[in-house]
Amino acid sequence: MGKKKTELKVVKPKQEKAPKEPLVVFAFRLSEADRDRIHAAAGPGRATRFVLSAALAAANADSKAFETLVAQAKTNLR
């Protein structure tokens, strides 16, 4: 039986990433029912991003972004 030749991988140097803005944690308490409702409205694996987007849309008075989230929630709740 013949041996397979293995190819050497060329290791490329990692590019340095620009420093990111420092992040903080913003937390709040809610009931299990509210949490489940948010998860259902946001869709699988998207609850945190959904809530963050909703909070920022409200804080920025961005009614168009908020309406987009509401439309997304209506679709996911069907």
KELUMLUM-899920 format. One record per atom (N, C-alpha, C): residue number from 1; atom name; residue in one letter; z, y, x. Coordinates in Angstrom, 2 decimals. Layout:
ATOM,nr,atom,rest,up,north,east
ATOM,NUM,CA,A,Z,Y,X
...
% end
This chain:
ATOM,nr,atom,rest,up,north,east
ATOM,1,N,M,0.00,-1.19,0.83
ATOM,1,CA,M,0.00,0.00,0.00
ATOM,1,C,M,0.00,1.25,0.87
ATOM,2,N,G,-0.72,2.25,0.48
ATOM,2,CA,G,-0.84,3.47,1.27
ATOM,2,C,G,0.28,4.45,0.95
ATOM,3,N,K,0.62,5.22,1.94
ATOM,3,CA,K,1.63,6.25,1.74
ATOM,3,C,K,0.96,7.52,1.22
ATOM,4,N,K,1.68,8.20,0.36
ATOM,4,CA,K,1.19,9.48,-0.14
ATOM,4,C,K,1.58,10.56,0.85
ATOM,5,N,K,0.68,11.45,1.10
ATOM,5,CA,K,0.99,12.56,1.99
ATOM,5,C,K,1.76,13.61,1.20
ATOM,6,N,T,2.79,14.10,1.80
ATOM,6,CA,T,3.54,15.17,1.15
ATOM,6,C,T,3.13,16.49,1.77
ATOM,7,N,E,2.98,17.45,0.90
ATOM,7,CA,E,2.58,18.78,1.36
ATOM,7,C,E,3.82,19.62,1.61
ATOM,8,N,L,3.80,20.38,2.65
ATOM,8,CA,L,4.90,21.28,2.93
ATOM,8,C,L,4.76,22.52,2.06
ATOM,9,N,K,5.88,22.91,1.47
ATOM,9,CA,K,5.88,24.11,0.64
ATOM,9,C,K,6.10,25.32,1.52
ATOM,10,N,V,5.36,26.34,1.24
ATOM,10,CA,V,5.52,27.59,1.96
ATOM,10,C,V,6.61,28.39,1.26
ATOM,11,N,V,7.64,28.72,1.99
ATOM,11,CA,V,8.74,29.47,1.42
ATOM,11,C,V,8.44,30.96,1.57
ATOM,12,N,K,8.38,31.62,0.43
ATOM,12,CA,K,8.11,33.06,0.43
ATOM,12,C,K,9.45,33.80,0.40
ATOM,13,N,P,9.56,34.87,1.15
ATOM,13,CA,P,10.82,35.64,1.10
ATOM,13,C,P,11.01,36.26,-0.28
ATOM,14,N,K,12.24,36.26,-0.74
ATOM,14,CA,K,12.54,36.83,-2.05
ATOM,14,C,K,12.43,38.35,-1.98
ATOM,15,N,Q,11.85,38.88,-3.04
ATOM,15,CA,Q,11.74,40.34,-3.12
ATOM,15,C,Q,13.07,40.88,-3.62
ATOM,16,N,E,13.48,41.97,-3.05
ATOM,16,CA,E,14.73,42.57,-3.50
ATOM,16,C,E,14.49,43.25,-4.84
ATOM,17,N,K,15.43,43.01,-5.75
ATOM,17,CA,K,15.33,43.62,-7.07
ATOM,17,C,K,16.03,44.96,-7.06
ATOM,18,N,A,15.51,45.85,-7.88
ATOM,18,CA,A,16.15,47.15,-8.01
ATOM,18,C,A,17.52,46.96,-8.66
ATOM,19,N,P,18.52,47.71,-8.26
ATOM,19,CA,P,19.84,47.55,-8.85
ATOM,19,C,P,19.80,47.88,-10.34
ATOM,20,N,K,20.46,47.05,-11.11
ATOM,20,CA,K,20.51,47.26,-12.55
ATOM,20,C,K,21.67,48.18,-12.90
ATOM,21,N,E,21.56,48.78,-14.07
ATOM,21,CA,E,22.64,49.61,-14.57
ATOM,21,C,E,23.85,48.72,-14.84
ATOM,22,N,P,25.05,49.13,-14.45
ATOM,22,CA,P,26.22,48.29,-14.72
ATOM,22,C,P,26.42,48.10,-16.22
ATOM,23,N,L,26.76,46.89,-16.61
ATOM,23,CA,L,26.95,46.57,-18.02
ATOM,23,C,L,28.43,46.48,-18.35
ATOM,24,N,V,28.76,46.76,-19.58
ATOM,24,CA,V,30.13,46.65,-20.08
ATOM,24,C,V,30.12,45.74,-21.30
ATOM,25,N,V,31.29,45.30,-21.71
ATOM,25,CA,V,31.42,44.44,-22.89
ATOM,25,C,V,31.89,45.29,-24.06
ATOM,26,N,F,31.25,45.10,-25.20
ATOM,26,CA,F,31.65,45.76,-26.44
ATOM,26,C,F,31.91,44.65,-27.44
ATOM,27,N,A,33.13,44.49,-27.88
ATOM,27,CA,A,33.48,43.38,-28.75
ATOM,27,C,A,34.10,43.87,-30.05
ATOM,28,N,F,33.98,43.08,-31.08
ATOM,28,CA,F,34.64,43.37,-32.35
ATOM,28,C,F,34.95,42.05,-33.05
ATOM,29,N,R,35.86,42.11,-33.96
ATOM,29,CA,R,36.26,40.90,-34.70
ATOM,29,C,R,35.58,40.89,-36.07
ATOM,30,N,L,35.25,39.69,-36.51
ATOM,30,CA,L,34.66,39.53,-37.84
ATOM,30,C,L,35.01,38.14,-38.36
ATOM,31,N,S,34.85,37.97,-39.64
ATOM,31,CA,S,35.19,36.68,-40.24
ATOM,31,C,S,34.13,35.64,-39.88
ATOM,32,N,E,34.49,34.38,-40.04
ATOM,32,CA,E,33.52,33.31,-39.79
ATOM,32,C,E,32.33,33.42,-40.72
ATOM,33,N,A,32.59,33.81,-41.95
ATOM,33,CA,A,31.51,33.94,-42.93
ATOM,33,C,A,30.52,35.03,-42.49
ATOM,34,N,D,31.05,36.16,-42.01
ATOM,34,CA,D,30.17,37.23,-41.52
ATOM,34,C,D,29.39,36.78,-40.30
ATOM,35,N,R,30.05,36.08,-39.40
ATOM,35,CA,R,29.37,35.56,-38.20
ATOM,35,C,R,28.24,34.63,-38.58
ATOM,36,N,D,28.51,33.73,-39.52
ATOM,36,CA,D,27.48,32.78,-39.96
ATOM,36,C,D,26.32,33.50,-40.62
ATOM,37,N,R,26.62,34.54,-41.38
ATOM,37,CA,R,25.57,35.33,-42.04
ATOM,37,C,R,24.68,36.03,-41.00
ATOM,38,N,I,25.30,36.57,-39.95
ATOM,38,CA,I,24.54,37.22,-38.88
ATOM,38,C,I,23.64,36.21,-38.18
ATOM,39,N,H,24.19,35.03,-37.88
ATOM,39,CA,H,23.39,34.00,-37.22
ATOM,39,C,H,22.20,33.59,-38.10
ATOM,40,N,A,22.44,33.47,-39.39
ATOM,40,CA,A,21.35,33.10,-40.30
ATOM,40,C,A,20.28,34.19,-40.37
ATOM,41,N,A,20.72,35.43,-40.42
ATOM,41,CA,A,19.78,36.55,-40.53
ATOM,41,C,A,18.98,36.75,-39.23
ATOM,42,N,A,19.62,36.52,-38.10
ATOM,42,CA,A,18.98,36.76,-36.80
ATOM,42,C,A,18.01,35.66,-36.42
ATOM,43,N,G,18.26,34.46,-36.87
ATOM,43,CA,G,17.44,33.33,-36.45
ATOM,43,C,G,18.10,32.63,-35.28
ATOM,44,N,P,17.63,31.44,-34.97
ATOM,44,CA,P,18.26,30.63,-33.93
ATOM,44,C,P,18.32,31.33,-32.56
ATOM,45,N,G,19.51,31.41,-32.01
ATOM,45,CA,G,19.69,31.94,-30.66
ATOM,45,C,G,19.44,33.42,-30.49
ATOM,46,N,R,19.48,34.19,-31.56
ATOM,46,CA,R,19.15,35.61,-31.44
ATOM,46,C,R,20.23,36.53,-32.01
ATOM,47,N,A,21.39,36.02,-32.31
ATOM,47,CA,A,22.42,36.82,-32.99
ATOM,47,C,A,22.88,38.00,-32.16
ATOM,48,N,T,23.16,37.79,-30.88
ATOM,48,CA,T,23.66,38.89,-30.05
ATOM,48,C,T,22.63,40.00,-29.95
ATOM,49,N,R,21.39,39.63,-29.69
ATOM,49,CA,R,20.33,40.64,-29.58
ATOM,49,C,R,20.14,41.36,-30.92
ATOM,50,N,F,20.25,40.62,-32.02
ATOM,50,CA,F,20.10,41.20,-33.36
ATOM,50,C,F,21.18,42.25,-33.62
ATOM,51,N,V,22.43,41.90,-33.34
ATOM,51,CA,V,23.54,42.82,-33.57
ATOM,51,C,V,23.43,44.03,-32.65
ATOM,52,N,L,23.10,43.80,-31.39
ATOM,52,CA,L,22.94,44.91,-30.45
ATOM,52,C,L,21.83,45.85,-30.91
ATOM,53,N,S,20.72,45.29,-31.34
ATOM,53,CA,S,19.60,46.12,-31.81
ATOM,53,C,S,19.99,46.92,-33.04
ATOM,54,N,A,20.72,46.29,-33.95
ATOM,54,CA,A,21.15,46.98,-35.17
ATOM,54,C,A,22.11,48.13,-34.85
ATOM,55,N,A,23.05,47.87,-33.95
ATOM,55,CA,A,24.01,48.90,-33.58
ATOM,55,C,A,23.32,50.08,-32.89
ATOM,56,N,L,22.40,49.78,-31.98
ATOM,56,CA,L,21.69,50.86,-31.29
ATOM,56,C,L,20.76,51.62,-32.23
ATOM,57,N,A,20.13,50.92,-33.16
ATOM,57,CA,A,19.26,51.59,-34.13
ATOM,57,C,A,20.08,52.56,-34.99
ATOM,58,N,A,21.25,52.12,-35.41
ATOM,58,CA,A,22.11,52.99,-36.21
ATOM,58,C,A,22.63,54.17,-35.38
ATOM,59,N,A,23.06,53.89,-34.15
ATOM,59,CA,A,23.59,54.96,-33.30
ATOM,59,C,A,22.53,56.00,-32.95
ATOM,60,N,N,21.29,55.57,-32.85
ATOM,60,CA,N,20.19,56.48,-32.52
ATOM,60,C,N,19.48,57.03,-33.75
ATOM,61,N,A,20.01,56.70,-34.93
ATOM,61,CA,A,19.40,57.13,-36.20
ATOM,61,C,A,17.93,56.72,-36.25
ATOM,62,N,D,17.64,55.52,-35.75
ATOM,62,CA,D,16.27,55.00,-35.71
ATOM,62,C,D,16.05,54.12,-36.94
ATOM,63,N,S,15.70,54.75,-38.04
ATOM,63,CA,S,15.56,54.01,-39.30
ATOM,63,C,S,14.41,53.01,-39.26
ATOM,64,N,K,13.36,53.31,-38.50
ATOM,64,CA,K,12.23,52.38,-38.40
ATOM,64,C,K,12.66,51.07,-37.73
ATOM,65,N,A,13.42,51.16,-36.64
ATOM,65,CA,A,13.91,49.95,-35.96
ATOM,65,C,A,14.86,49.18,-36.88
ATOM,66,N,F,15.70,49.91,-37.60
ATOM,66,CA,F,16.65,49.27,-38.51
ATOM,66,C,F,15.91,48.55,-39.64
ATOM,67,N,E,14.88,49.18,-40.18
ATOM,67,CA,E,14.08,48.56,-41.23
ATOM,67,C,E,13.38,47.30,-40.72
ATOM,68,N,T,12.94,47.32,-39.47
ATOM,68,CA,T,12.31,46.14,-38.86
ATOM,68,C,T,13.31,44.99,-38.80
ATOM,69,N,L,14.55,45.29,-38.43
ATOM,69,CA,L,15.59,44.26,-38.38
ATOM,69,C,L,15.90,43.71,-39.78
ATOM,70,N,V,15.92,44.58,-40.76
ATOM,70,CA,V,16.17,44.14,-42.13
ATOM,70,C,V,15.03,43.22,-42.61
ATOM,71,N,A,13.81,43.57,-42.28
ATOM,71,CA,A,12.66,42.72,-42.65
ATOM,71,C,A,12.76,41.36,-41.96
ATOM,72,N,Q,13.16,41.37,-40.69
ATOM,72,CA,Q,13.34,40.11,-39.95
ATOM,72,C,Q,14.43,39.27,-40.62
ATOM,73,N,A,15.52,39.91,-41.03
ATOM,73,CA,A,16.61,39.19,-41.66
ATOM,73,C,A,16.16,38.58,-42.99
ATOM,74,N,K,15.39,39.34,-43.75
ATOM,74,CA,K,14.89,38.81,-45.03
ATOM,74,C,K,14.03,37.58,-44.82
ATOM,75,N,T,13.20,37.61,-43.79
ATOM,75,CA,T,12.34,36.46,-43.47
ATOM,75,C,T,13.18,35.24,-43.08
ATOM,76,N,N,14.18,35.46,-42.23
ATOM,76,CA,N,15.00,34.34,-41.76
ATOM,76,C,N,15.94,33.79,-42.83
ATOM,77,N,L,16.29,34.60,-43.83
ATOM,77,CA,L,17.21,34.15,-44.87
ATOM,77,C,L,16.51,33.42,-46.01
ATOM,78,N,R,15.21,33.36,-45.99
ATOM,78,CA,R,14.48,32.67,-47.07
ATOM,78,C,R,14.64,31.19,-46.97
% end
